[in-house]
Each structure stands twice: as structure tokens, then as C-alpha cells.
Amino acid sequence: MPRLSVGDAAPDFTVPTADGGRFTLSEQRGTRVVIFFFPAAMTPGCTTQACDFRDSLGSLQAAGYTVLGVSPDPVPRLAEFTESAALTYPLGSDPDRAVLDAYGAYGEKKLYGKTVEGVIRSTVVVGADGTVELAQYNVKATGHVAKLRRDLGLD
């Protein structure tokens, strides 16, 4: 799928969340939303990234951002991940990969020197008007949130 670029309309979506609720992007209009796409709950890299978002959540919220993590994991797995990592923001389940595909966060990637198909670790920032303000693909799990904060002018 093609990747999103700055100024593109962010595809609307609704996903079930780890807490038993739902997250609908269009209901967030008027706020800025950081959506990060990750391959698998409770793996080392994804845990590092999710905990970095957790630890930066206060400053992101103070700057007007809502954070949402999205993976193809089922809701029960995300609920377990939320509890085990003490995550304080919603995680959305996208097992059919509709959101991942719409955001260009699923496709070919390099893994240990091989080309495979899977979730491309990505972050998209959606502005209050529903357009893409920032789109980063193939990000590293470690250090990504710090770089994102710099890119958003929060450091």
C-alpha cells in the first residue's frame, strides 16, 4: 500500500481497544493524534516502544496530543500487554490489517537481511483537521519517541 504524506487526508477508522471500548479517528477531530503501528504485543522492541510512549504521555498530552497504538494482535492479547506494561493510552486491534494497509504500515520490509511481509513500524501524526502532519516509516523501536518529540518541537 502507498504510504501517507504530509497534507494527505488521514483515513478514518474505528478499532476495538484493549479496554473493551472503541477508538474512532473522526471522533478525535479538534485534537492531534499520534498513531503508532507496531508488529506484536509483548515482544522486546514493541515493549520498549510502547513504554517510551507511556513515559512521554504526560508531555504529549500537555502539548495537545492523543496517543493510540495499533497492531494486528487480538484484543485479549492487547489487554494483557496493557496490563503487563502498565500502558496508560489505548491500544487498537486491527487483525484484518485494514488500518495498517490504509496507513501504508503493512508490506514488504527487511528482517534480518531477508525481505518479508509484515507490519512496518510506523508513526503517523494526524492534525486537528484530520490531515497528516507527520508520517514516519521503518522507525526504530529504541529511541523513536525521543526523535518524534524532537520532530514535534517538544524537546
C-alpha positions as CSV (number, residue, x, y, z in Angstrom):
1,M,0.0,0.0,0.0
2,P,1.2,3.6,-0.6
3,R,2.5,5.5,2.3
4,L,0.9,8.6,3.6
5,S,2.5,12.0,3.2
6,V,2.1,15.4,4.9
7,G,-1.1,17.0,3.9
8,D,-2.9,13.8,3.0
9,A,-6.3,13.2,4.5
10,A,-5.9,10.6,7.2
11,P,-8.1,7.6,6.5
12,D,-10.9,7.4,9.1
13,F,-11.2,4.1,11.1
14,T,-12.7,2.5,14.1
15,V,-10.8,-0.2,16.0
16,P,-11.7,-2.2,19.1
17,T,-9.4,-1.3,22.0
18,A,-7.7,-3.3,24.8
19,D,-10.0,-1.8,27.4
20,G,-13.1,-3.2,25.7
21,G,-14.0,0.1,24.0
22,R,-13.5,1.5,20.6
23,F,-11.4,4.3,19.1
24,T,-12.7,6.2,16.1
25,L,-10.3,8.7,14.5
26,S,-13.0,11.1,13.3
27,E,-14.2,11.5,16.8
28,Q,-10.8,13.0,17.7
29,R,-11.3,16.0,15.4
30,G,-10.0,19.1,17.1
31,T,-7.1,17.3,18.7
32,R,-3.9,16.0,17.3
33,V,-3.4,12.2,17.3
34,V,-0.2,10.2,17.3
35,I,-0.9,6.8,15.9
36,F,2.0,4.3,16.1
37,F,1.8,1.0,14.4
38,F,3.7,-2.0,16.0
39,P,4.1,-5.6,14.9
40,A,3.4,-7.6,18.1
41,A,2.4,-7.0,21.7
42,M,4.9,-8.2,24.4
43,T,7.9,-8.5,22.1
44,P,11.0,-6.8,23.3
45,G,11.1,-4.0,20.7
46,C,7.4,-3.3,20.9
47,T,7.5,-3.2,24.7
48,T,10.4,-0.7,24.6
49,Q,8.5,1.5,22.1
50,A,5.1,1.2,24.0
51,C,6.8,2.0,27.3
52,D,8.6,5.0,25.8
53,F,5.2,6.4,24.7
54,R,3.8,5.6,28.2
55,D,6.7,7.5,29.8
56,S,6.2,10.5,27.4
57,L,2.4,10.5,27.5
58,G,2.1,13.4,30.0
59,S,4.1,15.8,27.9
60,L,2.5,14.7,24.7
61,Q,-1.0,15.2,26.2
62,A,0.1,18.6,27.7
63,A,1.1,19.6,24.1
64,G,-2.4,18.6,22.9
65,Y,-1.7,15.1,21.5
66,T,-3.7,11.9,22.0
67,V,-1.7,8.6,21.6
68,L,-3.0,5.4,20.0
69,G,-1.0,2.2,19.4
70,V,-2.3,-0.2,16.6
71,S,-1.3,-3.7,15.9
72,P,-2.8,-6.8,14.4
73,D,-3.0,-8.5,17.8
74,P,-6.4,-9.6,19.1
75,V,-8.0,-7.5,21.9
76,P,-7.2,-10.1,24.6
77,R,-3.5,-10.0,23.8
78,L,-3.5,-6.2,23.8
79,A,-5.3,-6.2,27.1
80,E,-2.6,-8.5,28.6
81,F,0.1,-6.2,27.1
82,T,-1.6,-3.1,28.5
83,E,-1.6,-4.6,32.0
84,S,1.9,-6.1,31.9
85,A,3.5,-2.9,30.6
86,A,1.2,-0.6,32.7
87,L,0.2,1.3,29.5
88,T,-2.0,4.3,30.0
89,Y,-3.3,5.0,26.5
90,P,-5.4,2.9,24.1
91,L,-4.2,0.1,22.0
92,G,-6.3,-0.8,19.0
93,S,-6.7,-4.2,17.4
94,D,-6.5,-4.5,13.6
95,P,-6.4,-8.2,12.9
96,D,-7.6,-7.9,9.3
97,R,-5.0,-5.2,8.7
98,A,-7.4,-2.7,7.2
99,V,-6.0,0.3,9.2
100,L,-2.4,-0.9,8.7
101,D,-3.0,-1.2,5.0
102,A,-4.8,2.2,4.8
103,Y,-1.8,3.9,6.5
104,G,0.9,2.1,4.5
105,A,2.1,0.3,7.6
106,Y,1.9,-3.2,6.3
107,G,4.0,-4.6,3.4
108,E,7.5,-5.7,2.4
109,K,10.3,-5.0,4.9
110,K,13.7,-6.2,5.7
111,L,14.1,-8.5,8.7
112,Y,17.5,-10.0,9.5
113,G,18.6,-9.4,5.9
114,K,15.5,-11.1,4.4
115,T,12.6,-9.5,2.6
116,V,9.4,-10.4,4.4
117,E,5.8,-9.1,4.5
118,G,4.6,-7.7,7.8
119,V,3.9,-4.7,10.0
120,I,6.2,-1.8,9.2
121,R,6.9,0.0,12.5
122,S,5.5,3.4,11.7
123,T,4.1,6.6,13.3
124,V,1.6,9.0,11.8
125,V,0.6,12.3,13.4
126,V,-2.9,13.4,12.4
127,G,-3.7,17.1,12.8
128,A,-6.8,18.5,14.4
129,D,-8.2,19.0,10.9
130,G,-7.8,15.3,10.0
131,T,-4.8,15.7,7.8
132,V,-1.4,14.1,8.1
133,E,1.1,16.4,9.9
134,L,4.0,13.8,10.0
135,A,4.5,10.3,8.7
136,Q,7.5,8.2,9.6
137,Y,8.0,4.7,8.3
138,N,10.6,2.0,9.2
139,V,11.3,3.6,12.6
140,K,13.4,2.0,15.2
141,A,11.8,0.8,18.4
142,T,14.5,2.2,20.6
143,G,14.8,6.0,20.6
144,H,11.9,6.6,18.3
145,V,9.7,8.5,20.8
146,A,12.6,10.8,21.7
147,K,13.1,11.6,17.9
148,L,9.4,12.1,17.5
149,R,9.3,14.5,20.3
150,R,12.2,16.5,18.7
151,D,10.4,16.4,15.4
152,L,7.3,17.8,17.0
153,G,9.3,20.5,18.8
154,L,8.6,19.2,22.2
155,D,12.2,18.9,23.5
